[in-house]
Amino acid sequence: MRARRAFLVIVSLVITCLVARASEARVLLGAAALEFPEPTALTEPSLSDEASWVARRGCRLVPLDADERARVGEAAALAARVVSSPAFARSVSGRQDWVLRRAARWVRSAEAGREALRLLTASERRIAVLAVDDGAEGTCETLLEHAALHAYTPEGADVVVVQRSYLRDRAIEAVAATLLHEVMHVLGFAHPVGALDLDQPAYRRSVPVLLAELMLSSLAESDAKSPPVATMGRDGGL
Ligand SMILES: [Zn+2]
């Protein structure tokens, strides 16, 4: 009888460990699942191109360590809490002037907010989150060294790349906004102007920027007693 009880305890411990590992392995933001693979586990041609592009500039694409995965988990939970609130849905659906790419043309659209929300809450995309190791010795001359850019989404890949120092050091609200911004890129929303034209009105009205800013203002309103949250500013990534 004791042996049977010991067996049951061991089985329950194993199950607990498996559940814990599973919960670490992915986090949800909207319906999208953020995962943390080894860069070598990814085979999309565009990511291979990206990895070599980054490597040529003295940087490395690296998997997230446990602390960084915990940061992403915390940030994604924060973003998901806002995204799932009825007030956020009302606010996004009501926007009239967002810029949306449609049939290769950029248009202002009253439907852009609704479309963004629909995809965010329904698209069960699996998105790999990787880091650029900008703390390594030597030069690391990527776009991420531009003061404004801390994350990007390689074209055509379900991948988000975050600057390691940004992920570790920035306010969790800023990381949450950046993740949401990049997830919107994966879901198909781009900017109508170049990556470095961040002050252009068309960039400011594009879906990834506006959705992340709306999330930050919702966070600020929902907890007015806490210190002011970091503004997105030019930290939204590429
Ligand atoms: Zn962007």
Boltz pocket constraint, residues with backbone or C-beta under 6 A from the ligand:
constraints:
  - pocket:
      binder: B
      contacts: [[A, 181], [A, 185], [A, 191], [A, 208], [A, 236], [A, 237], [A, 238]]
      max_distance: 6.0
